[in-house]
Amino acid sequence: MLDRIAAEYDRARALAPAWEARDFIDEIAAELAGARESEFPFAADPAPVVEREAPVPVTSKRATFSASALNAFAECERKWYFRYVCAAVEDRGSSASFYGLAFHAALEDFHRQHTRFDGADGAMLGAFLDFCVVAAFDRHRTRFDAPVEFELQKRRARRTAKRYVTWLLERARKAPFEVIGCEVPTEVDLDGFPFIGFIDRLDRDDATGTITVVDYKTGAIAKRAGEYLDEVLAFQEFQLPFYYWARTAIGDVVTRLALVPLKDALLDVAPVELNVVAQPRPPAKRDSATGAIAVADLERARAEMVRIARTLATPTIARYAAAVDPDACRYCAYKDACRERPAVGEERFGR
């Protein structure tokens, strides 16, 4: 092949008139002879220094608030600024987020058909929930990056679903209840600020008629009641306090707030529960999954929600500070765009 190309090149040179590069240069020089060199049209002086603009307050144009928005602000003001003021483009999500989305959809389908579990057939319930899980994950198949990732997450959800049914039956045997709502649209006006959201599940106790607010968690959560209570008291978590006030506003008597972990298929489903009490009780044991929260603590959480909403609704903040704890940046969609994010130990000397 190379021999053929070389032969064709030599043949082409033989047919073309002979020329030298020097001749070509001389021709260009002759054309430019006598031409006047034009002056550079732009000043050579450097541009003047532009003074830094003074920061001015900014605010979101959102007309409503949510517990997730308040949680984002409490965790990192800069994250809230990126998400709700700049409307910055986020990443498409991870397999963990799609796992949660599909599992929530499966449980919604399941509880539309089954609301009571005292005396229920566990095998039948398990088979139906397994069907709901498979169907929900198949609807979200294209969200996962790879078929193997989809299959692994679906298998994980099917194993977790079996443990979820076991927990439902055990709880119903101890205290019969009825599921009265799933993915319930929720809105409440707190001192003139509208809050909206969706409650994963509402249960009504047969004996007392009181309500339990249930929130499914497919990611990392507090493992003990005392740990979750500390987050509420530190104004780092507003989800269940918001749901409490939203249901209380429409006349429900909410006596329990529950987080149901659905992340680990190798562990039994063991909810983290806070019983709502009128007066503070001695703190629960640190390793207990059940604790108590006083109405006064929920009132303080409500007051903080209103304070943050008022701050965000009016143009009073000129600078949104980045989080101090590097853990807040671990899964943040805006991490790469944030110049002020705190560096973890192994990055501190690499920047």
C-alpha positions in Angstrom: 0.0 0.0 0.0 2.8 2.5 0.9 4.7 1.6 -2.3 1.6 2.4 -4.4 1.0 5.8 -2.6 4.7 6.7 -3.1 4.5 5.8 -6.8 1.4 7.9 -7.4 3.0 10.9 -5.6 6.1 10.7 -7.8 3.9 10.5 -10.9 1.9 13.6 -9.8 5.1 15.6 -9.3 6.3 14.7 -12.7 3.1 15.9 -14.4 3.0 19.2 -12.4 5.1 22.2 -13.2 8.3 22.4 -11.2 8.3 25.0 -8.4 10.3 25.9 -5.4 9.2 27.3 -2.0 11.7 30.1 -2.4 10.0 31.3 -5.5 6.6 31.4 -3.7 8.1 33.5 -0.9 9.6 35.9 -3.5 6.2 36.3 -5.1 4.5 37.3 -1.8 7.3 39.7 -1.0 6.9 41.4 -4.4 3.2 41.9 -3.8 3.8 43.5 -0.4 6.5 45.8 -1.7 5.6 49.4 -1.0 2.7 48.6 1.3 2.3 50.8 4.3 2.1 49.1 7.7 -1.1 50.1 9.5 -1.2 51.1 13.1 -2.7 48.8 15.7 -6.3 50.0 16.1 -6.6 49.3 19.8 -4.8 51.1 22.7 -2.0 49.1 24.2 -2.8 50.4 27.7 -4.3 47.8 30.1 -8.0 48.0 30.9 -8.9 49.9 34.1 -9.4 47.9 37.3 -13.1 47.2 37.9 -14.1 47.7 41.5 -15.8 44.8 43.2 -19.6 45.3 43.3 -21.1 45.6 46.8 -23.2 42.6 47.7 -26.9 43.3 47.5 -29.7 41.2 49.2 -31.4 38.6 47.0 -34.4 36.4 47.6 -36.2 33.5 46.0 -39.3 34.1 43.9 -40.9 31.0 45.3 -44.3 31.6 46.7 -44.4 28.5 48.9 -42.0 26.7 51.3 -41.3 23.1 52.1 -39.6 21.2 54.8 -36.9 20.0 52.3 -36.2 23.6 51.4 -35.8 24.5 55.1 -33.6 21.5 55.7 -31.4 22.6 52.7 -31.0 26.1 54.2 -30.2 24.7 57.7 -27.6 22.4 56.3 -26.0 24.9 53.9 -27.2 28.4 52.9 -25.2 28.3 49.7 -27.0 25.1 48.7 -30.3 26.8 49.1 -29.1 29.8 47.1 -28.0 27.5 44.2 -31.2 25.5 44.2 -33.9 28.1 44.9 -32.5 31.4 43.8 -30.2 30.5 40.9 -32.3 27.5 39.7 -29.0 25.9 38.9 -29.1 22.7 36.9 -28.6 19.7 39.0 -27.2 16.3 38.0 -29.7 13.7 36.8 -29.6 11.8 40.1 -28.0 8.6 41.3 -29.1 5.0 41.6 -29.8 5.6 45.3 -32.3 8.4 44.5 -34.0 6.3 41.8 -34.1 3.3 44.2 -36.0 5.6 46.6 -38.3 6.9 43.9 -39.3 3.5 42.7 -39.7 2.0 46.2 -42.0 4.9 47.2 -44.1 4.3 44.2 -44.4 0.6 44.9 -45.5 1.2 48.5 -48.1 3.7 47.3 -49.5 1.1 44.9 -49.4 -1.6 47.7 -51.3 0.5 50.3 -54.0 1.6 47.9 -55.1 -2.1 47.9 -54.1 -3.1 51.5 -54.9 -0.8 54.5 -55.4 -3.4 57.3 -53.0 -6.1 58.4 -54.5 -7.7 61.6 -55.2 -11.3 60.7 -53.9 -10.8 57.1 -52.3 -13.5 55.0 -48.6 -12.8 55.1 -47.8 -14.9 52.0 -50.5 -13.1 50.0 -49.3 -9.7 51.1 -45.7 -10.5 50.4 -46.6 -11.7 46.9 -48.6 -8.6 46.1 -45.9 -6.2 47.4 -43.3 -8.1 45.4 -45.5 -7.6 42.3 -45.7 -3.9 43.1 -42.0 -3.5 43.6 -41.2 -5.3 40.3 -43.8 -3.2 38.4 -42.6 0.1 39.9 -38.9 -0.6 39.2 -39.8 -1.6 35.6 -41.5 1.7 35.1 -38.3 3.5 36.2 -35.9 1.1 34.4 -34.6 3.8 32.0 -33.5 6.1 34.9 -30.7 3.7 35.9 -27.4 4.0 34.1 -26.9 0.3 33.4 -29.0 -2.9 33.3 -26.9 -4.5 36.0 -27.4 -1.5 38.3 -31.2 -1.7 37.7 -31.3 -5.4 38.5 -29.2 -5.1 41.7 -31.4 -2.2 43.0 -34.6 -4.1 42.2 -33.3 -7.2 43.9 -32.4 -5.2 46.9 -35.9 -3.7 47.0 -37.6 -7.1 46.7 -35.6 -8.4 49.7 -36.4 -5.3 51.8 -40.1 -5.6 50.9 -40.3 -9.0 52.5 -39.0 -7.5 55.8 -41.4 -4.6 55.4 -44.4 -7.0 55.3 -43.1 -8.8 58.4 -42.9 -5.6 60.3 -46.5 -4.6 59.2 -47.9 -7.9 60.5 -46.0 -7.7 63.8 -47.1 -4.1 64.4 -50.8 -4.9 63.6 -50.7 -7.8 66.1 -49.5 -5.5 68.8 -51.9 -2.6 68.1 -54.3 -2.9 65.1 -54.3 0.1 62.8 -55.5 1.3 59.4 -53.6 3.1 56.7 -55.8 6.1 55.9 -53.5 7.8 53.4 -50.4 7.5 51.1 -48.5 10.3 49.4 -51.0 12.7 51.0 -50.8 16.3 49.6 -50.2 18.6 52.6 -50.3 22.3 53.0 -50.6 24.6 55.9 -50.3 28.3 56.6 -47.8 29.1 59.4 -48.1 32.7 60.4 -48.8 33.8 56.8 -46.2 31.6 55.1 -47.6 28.7 53.0 -45.9 25.4 53.4 -46.5 22.4 51.1 -45.4 18.8 50.9 -46.4 15.1 50.7 -46.8 12.7 53.6 -45.7 9.2 52.7 -48.2 7.4 55.0 -50.8 8.1 57.7 -52.0 5.4 60.1 -55.0 5.6 62.5 -54.9 3.5 65.7 -58.0 1.4 66.2 -58.1 1.8 69.9 -57.5 5.6 70.2 -58.2 7.0 66.8 -55.0 8.9 67.0 -52.7 9.4 64.0 -49.1 8.2 63.3 -47.2 10.1 60.6 -44.9 7.7 58.7 -42.0 8.9 56.6 -40.2 6.3 54.4 -36.4 6.6 54.3 -34.4 4.9 51.7 -31.2 6.8 52.5 -29.1 7.4 55.5 -31.1 8.4 58.6 -30.7 8.6 62.4 -30.5 5.1 63.8 -31.8 6.0 67.2 -34.7 8.1 68.5 -32.4 10.2 70.6 -30.2 11.0 67.6 -33.3 12.1 65.5 -34.6 14.2 68.5 -31.2 16.0 68.7 -31.5 16.9 65.0 -35.0 18.3 65.6 -34.0 20.3 68.7 -30.9 21.7 66.8 -33.2 22.9 64.0 -31.5 20.6 61.5 -34.6 18.5 60.6 -38.0 19.9 59.9 -39.8 17.2 58.0 -41.8 15.5 60.7 -42.4 18.6 62.7 -43.9 20.2 59.6 -46.2 17.2 59.0 -47.2 17.3 62.7 -48.4 20.9 62.4 -50.0 20.3 59.0 -52.2 17.5 60.3 -52.9 19.2 63.6 -54.2 22.2 61.7 -56.9 20.1 60.2 -58.0 18.5 63.4 -56.0 15.3 63.6 -54.5 14.2 67.0 -51.0 13.2 66.0 -49.4 11.1 68.7 -46.4 9.5 66.9 -43.8 10.5 64.3 -42.1 7.5 62.6 -39.1 7.1 60.3 -39.2 3.8 58.5 -35.8 2.7 57.1 -35.9 0.8 53.8 -32.3 1.0 52.8 -30.7 -2.2 54.0 -32.1 -5.5 52.8 -30.0 -7.4 55.3 -31.6 -5.7 58.4 -35.1 -6.0 59.8 -37.3 -2.9 59.3 -37.1 -1.1 62.7 -38.7 2.3 62.7 -37.3 5.2 64.6 -40.3 6.6 66.5 -41.0 9.7 68.6 -44.1 9.7 70.7 -45.6 13.2 71.1 -46.1 14.0 74.8 -47.5 17.0 76.6 -44.6 17.4 79.0 -40.9 16.6 78.5 -39.8 13.1 79.7 -36.4 11.9 80.7 -34.3 11.2 77.6 -34.6 7.7 76.2 -31.7 5.4 76.2 -29.2 6.2 73.5 -29.6 2.8 71.8 -33.4 2.9 71.9 -35.4 3.2 68.6 -38.3 4.8 70.5 -38.3 8.1 72.2 -40.5 11.1 73.0 -40.8 14.6 71.9 -42.7 17.3 73.8 -45.2 19.6 72.2 -43.1 22.5 73.4 -40.2 21.2 71.3 -42.5 21.0 68.2 -43.6 24.5 68.9 -40.0 25.7 68.9 -39.4 23.9 65.6 -42.5 25.6 64.2 -41.2 29.0 65.3 -37.9 28.4 63.7 -39.6 27.3 60.4 -41.5 30.6 60.4 -38.3 32.6 61.2 -36.4 31.0 58.3 -39.4 31.5 55.9 -39.6 35.1 56.9 -35.8 35.5 56.2 -36.0 33.8 52.9 -39.1 35.7 51.8 -37.6 39.1 52.2 -34.5 40.5 50.5 -32.3 40.6 53.6 -29.4 38.2 52.9 -26.5 39.5 50.8 -24.3 36.5 51.2 -25.2 32.9 51.5 -22.5 31.1 53.5 -21.2 27.7 52.6 -21.5 24.9 55.1 -18.8 24.4 57.7 -19.1 20.6 57.9 -17.5 18.8 54.9 -20.1 16.0 55.2 -22.7 18.4 54.0 -20.9 18.6 50.7 -20.5 14.8 50.2 -23.5 14.3 48.0 -24.3 18.0 47.1 -25.1 18.5 43.4 -23.4 21.9 43.5 -20.1 20.8 45.1 -18.0 21.4 42.0 -19.4 24.9 41.5 -18.9 26.0 45.1 -15.5 27.7 45.7 -16.1 28.2 49.4 -17.0 24.6 50.3 -15.0 23.3 53.3 -12.2 20.8 52.3 -12.1 17.4 53.9 -8.8 16.4 55.5 -7.4 14.5 52.5 -8.2 17.4 50.1 -6.9 20.2 52.4 -3.3 20.1 51.0 -4.3 19.2 47.5 -6.1 22.4 46.5 
